[in-house]
Amino acid sequence: MILALTIVELWQSSWPAGLIMLGLGGGFALVLLIASIKLKVEVDPKIEQVHQVLPGLDCGACGFAGCSQYAKAVSENPELIGKCAPGGAETADKIATVLNLQISESGAPKRPIIHCRAHTSDRTYYGDYKGIPSCTAANALANVQACKFGCLGLGDCTRACKFDALHVVDGLATVDYEKCTGCGACARTCPRHLIEMVPFTYEHMMTVACRNRETGKVTRSMCKVGCIGCGLCAKQSELFSVEENLARIDYENYAPGEQTDAAMNKCPTGVIIYVGKNAPPPREKKARTASAKKDSLNKQ
Amino acid sequence: MDTLTTLLLGFISIVIINNLVLTKFLGICPYLGVSGRIDMAFGMGLAVTFVVTLSGTLTWLIDHLILMNPSLAYLHLEVTRYVCFILVIAGAVQLVEMYIRKFFPSLYESFGIFLPLITTNCAILGLCLFINLWGIDSFPQAVVLSFGAGIGFTMAICIMAGIRENLTFADVPESLQGAPITLITAGLLTLAFMGFAGMIKG
């Protein structure tokens, strides 16, 4: 009875307050509703999507004020991907999906191709480089290695990669295509511009793994696996063209077939190789030259 | 005193003598948090000025027309004063946020989380309650006081930002670098402004 009385009293004394709050709240809701329509800001839907896959902790570990700032920054500059510490690799993957990083304009995922295939034993060195262990620093020296175009193997790209997908193996940067997300950070960091982002229309792609524009003789003198610009590949397949003593592949019309395989096999230095997931291993070095000669000699 | 003099004195009083930040110690968090760069401090000051003017005016109106209306006195509506004020402030902040986002995107970016935090800026709620406490019963005076409070906040935060920008080049002892020297600066600034106390007589 007493309880019922107090409830009635409570109601009688509190309904005006409730009504006021309701009225004020409703009024402000109306004003804000009109304002939100009138002052609507068109936000890039991608930024919204990226924001949604972020953890939403606003922790600032990425170096930005909060998740929304990071979402904006990473949408504009995909190189910032992988800075989200709480989200880790999973979030980075999701952001990559949202931003279509793997997809080029033609719909194929973009992946880096390294235009060099010379390991330490293939190169010619004038001396030991003992300077700052960075490609950018080494690149400033004229004679750090004989080839002015080849991989320096000091790992600037490895440090740029946030996905542990690039490693220097025996003096040559090598992409782990299983881990690569195609963010392109390596391509931007390489001081010799050896890394090209190529739309992978197939699981593995053929590439001319060299950037050397010296004449064939000079190239031969400094690298065992450089492109000498002989043009044998261009004679086999229209996909290949030779400019400035260097064979190139037209990736826009890329279609592997018998002709391209023939071009690969004709290549005297074996610089045309497959890269990518499950890529066929490159032909044994000098298989066509030295050992083939030896075989023919043995037969005789 | 005629009305104009009252308004003018009220304005000077709230800006310099009864400055909410420097003498009432309200709104310290943005005062120390956003005073790193002078342009951002100025932007923050303007946003707070807008919010405090709007909410001060609105709350005075609500207070006098509804909550403290003598014909409604039997309903004891003044108990809802705090909640109503917070509601008004939150609504005004939302409005400002939308406006800044639309017309000053770069300012919106640099504010980040501090913009929604104006809602909980105690200087604003403080001003709304002070207007009541001081028994301000004319509408123009309430508007001038609200606006003056915002200007006072802007002035305080801009002075602080200016000093802090120069502090970067000062030879501060290692143990005092960062937050300690900022707090010392704030204290000295407050001391200086305390000197204005008693400037307006009568």
Boltz contact constraints between the chains, C-beta under 6 A:
constraints:
  - contact:
      token1: [A, 16]
      token2: [B, 75]
      max_distance: 6.0
  - contact:
      token1: [A, 16]
      token2: [B, 77]
      max_distance: 6.0
  - contact:
      token1: [A, 17]
      token2: [B, 80]
      max_distance: 6.0
  - contact:
      token1: [A, 20]
      token2: [B, 77]
      max_distance: 6.0
  - contact:
      token1: [A, 20]
      token2: [B, 80]
      max_distance: 6.0
  - contact:
      token1: [A, 24]
      token2: [B, 84]
      max_distance: 6.0
  - contact:
      token1: [A, 24]
      token2: [B, 87]
      max_distance: 6.0
  - contact:
      token1: [A, 28]
      token2: [B, 91]
      max_distance: 6.0
  - contact:
      token1: [A, 32]
      token2: [B, 94]
      max_distance: 6.0
  - contact:
      token1: [A, 35]
      token2: [B, 95]
      max_distance: 6.0
  - contact:
      token1: [A, 35]
      token2: [B, 98]
      max_distance: 6.0
  - contact:
      token1: [A, 39]
      token2: [B, 98]
      max_distance: 6.0
  - contact:
      token1: [A, 39]
      token2: [B, 102]
      max_distance: 6.0
  - contact:
      token1: [A, 41]
      token2: [B, 101]
      max_distance: 6.0
  - contact:
      token1: [A, 41]
      token2: [B, 102]
      max_distance: 6.0
  - contact:
      token1: [A, 65]
      token2: [B, 112]
      max_distance: 6.0
